[in-house]
């Protein structure tokens, strides 16, 4: 009925019980299966029950947090003190322009999730020294490191505006550079229309072209 897809990286959407926002963490292990027939019956409940039994037999309990999904999809989350696993199921996985039933099981070490939260909280603490946080329910983080240089873009997703905040560091000494504007899709040589202040910070000699070659 199902075909196992090649190994691939995926994500886990999770919110700790003591947090008011969801984060996305790169999974360490993922298995994916897609139906051989687009006319397959909806077996999501059966897959959930089988997965739950398997997880409980291996010491993982059903977690209280399951991310919101559309009407054709659902999540089921499991965990213990060391790992979080998440089953994602959808009746409409796009394959060659057609919709097929699909299931994905991903797992990540709880340390990776906690480290993700710690990074976000540390950077938002820097941001709050001179700015007020908007309302948000989800945080997306993208980080790039090259030697001693790093930069992170934190996207605060809420019902209103969803600002993308740019931070940079040398040897772990982080600084807030500014809010990125809307993406620029008109100029093939530029992906943002940067104001002079943010452009000056991005092109600070101490960063070289590390940030500027990606954000320009």
Secondary structure, DSSP 8 states (H G I E B T S, - for coil): -EEE------EEEE--TT-SSEEEEE-SEEEEEEES-TT----HHHHHHHHHHHHHHTT-EE-S------TTEEEEEEE-SSEEEEEEEEEEEEETTEEEEEEEEEEEEHHHHHHHHHHHHHHHHHHHTTS-----SEEEEEEEEETTEEEEEEEEE-SS---EEEEEEETTEEEEEEEE--B--S-TT-SB---HHHHHHHT-GGGTTTTTTT--
